[in-house]
């Protein structure tokens, strides 16, 4: 008698593949909202940190140079300040005496509505004097005058006191 050898093929059955696809779909459905929160937090923190960096640069340059240095909303061509424009369109750090540009920040593109100044800081030119103190606007209320960064439901606020010190907070 000749024996029959049964050959067994290895692989996955259709049921096993469907179970794996179902589990992967469930995990993806759970991960997407968490990923959106991560993206919103990252964008908000990036914009906030870039602006805080520009404020600190303006303050330190004013102290270093011994003269007024300002940060202001920029014109679309980026050459000079334009206090009628929105901060979300970009900003400049300039030396007031000769209008020397120290730093230019591009606008936020489609996300320009996510960055605004509130009360005294709305479209305002902020000037630091040679001692690093905030000179313009001359009178601010730290509780009411701030910058608000919003993206995908996440908010960060940037506060500046009269001494020129900057702080950030998740609540406004």
C-alpha positions in Angstrom: 0.0 0.0 0.0 1.2 3.4 -0.9 0.7 5.8 1.8 -0.8 9.2 1.1 1.0 12.1 2.5 -1.1 15.0 3.5 0.5 18.3 2.9 -0.5 21.1 5.2 -0.2 24.6 3.8 0.7 27.3 6.3 -1.0 30.7 6.2 -3.9 32.6 7.7 -7.6 31.8 7.3 -10.0 34.5 6.2 -11.5 34.5 9.7 -8.1 35.3 11.3 -7.4 38.1 8.8 -10.9 39.6 9.5 -10.2 39.5 13.3 -6.9 41.3 12.9 -8.5 44.0 10.6 -11.3 44.5 13.1 -8.8 44.9 16.0 -6.7 47.3 14.0 -9.8 49.4 13.1 -10.8 49.7 16.7 -7.3 50.7 17.8 -7.2 53.4 15.1 -10.6 54.7 16.1 -9.3 55.1 19.6 -6.0 56.7 18.6 -7.2 59.4 16.1 -8.8 61.7 18.7 -5.8 61.4 21.0 -3.6 62.3 18.0 -5.7 65.4 17.2 -5.3 66.6 20.8 -1.5 66.0 20.4 -1.4 68.0 17.2 -3.5 70.9 18.7 -1.2 71.1 21.7 1.9 71.0 19.6 0.8 73.7 17.3 -0.4 75.9 20.1 2.8 75.4 22.0 4.9 76.1 18.9 3.2 79.4 18.1 3.4 80.5 21.8 7.1 79.6 22.1 8.0 81.4 18.9 6.3 84.6 20.1 7.7 84.4 23.6 11.1 84.0 22.0 10.5 87.1 19.9 9.4 89.1 23.0 12.5 88.0 24.9 14.7 88.8 22.0 13.2 92.3 21.8 13.7 92.9 25.5 17.3 91.6 25.6 18.2 93.6 22.4 16.8 96.7 24.0 19.0 96.2 27.1 22.1 95.2 25.0 21.8 98.1 22.6 20.7 100.6 25.2 17.8 101.8 23.0 14.2 101.1 22.3 13.4 97.9 20.5 9.8 97.0 19.3 7.9 94.0 18.3 4.9 94.7 16.0 2.5 93.2 13.5 4.2 93.3 10.1 3.2 94.4 6.6 2.5 91.7 4.1 5.9 92.4 2.4 7.7 92.1 5.8 9.6 95.3 5.5 8.0 97.4 8.3 5.4 97.5 11.1 1.7 97.8 10.3 -0.3 98.3 13.5 -3.6 97.9 11.5 -2.8 94.2 10.8 -3.4 91.1 12.9 -0.6 89.4 14.8 -1.5 86.1 13.1 -0.1 87.6 9.8 3.4 87.7 11.2 5.5 90.1 13.3 8.8 92.0 13.3 11.4 92.8 15.9 12.9 96.2 15.0 15.2 98.8 16.5 13.2 102.0 16.8 16.0 104.5 16.2 16.9 103.4 12.7 14.2 100.8 11.9 16.8 98.0 11.7 15.0 94.6 11.4 16.3 92.1 13.9 13.8 89.3 13.2 11.0 88.6 10.9 8.3 86.0 11.6 6.1 84.8 8.8 2.4 84.6 9.2 0.5 81.5 10.3 -1.0 80.9 6.9 -4.5 79.4 7.1 -4.2 79.4 10.9 -3.9 83.2 11.2 -7.1 83.5 13.3 -5.4 81.4 16.0 -3.2 84.2 17.3 -4.7 87.5 18.5 -3.8 90.3 20.9 -6.5 91.2 23.5 -7.4 94.7 24.7 -4.2 96.9 24.7 -2.3 94.3 22.7 -4.7 94.1 19.8 -2.6 95.1 16.7 -0.3 97.1 19.1 3.3 97.9 18.7 5.1 96.7 21.9 8.2 98.7 22.7 10.9 97.8 25.3 13.1 100.6 26.7 16.8 100.3 27.4 16.1 98.9 30.8 14.0 96.1 29.4 10.7 97.6 30.7 7.6 97.6 28.5 7.3 101.2 27.3 4.4 101.0 24.9 1.5 100.5 25.7 2.3 102.5 28.8 -0.5 101.2 31.0 -1.5 97.6 30.9 -3.6 95.4 33.2 -2.0 92.0 33.2 -5.3 90.3 33.8 -7.1 91.9 30.8 -4.2 92.6 28.3 -2.7 89.5 26.8 -2.1 87.4 23.7 -4.3 84.4 23.0 -3.1 81.5 20.9 -5.9 79.0 19.9 -5.6 75.9 17.8 -7.9 72.9 17.5 -9.7 73.7 20.8 -6.4 74.3 22.7 -5.6 77.7 24.2 -2.5 79.3 25.5 -2.2 82.9 26.8 0.9 85.1 26.9 1.0 87.8 29.5 3.5 90.6 29.8 3.9 92.8 32.8 5.1 96.4 32.9 8.5 95.2 33.9 8.7 93.4 30.5 8.6 89.9 31.9 6.7 87.3 30.0 4.7 84.4 31.3 2.4 81.8 29.7 -0.7 80.1 31.0 -3.3 77.6 29.7 -6.1 79.8 31.2 -6.8 83.4 30.3 
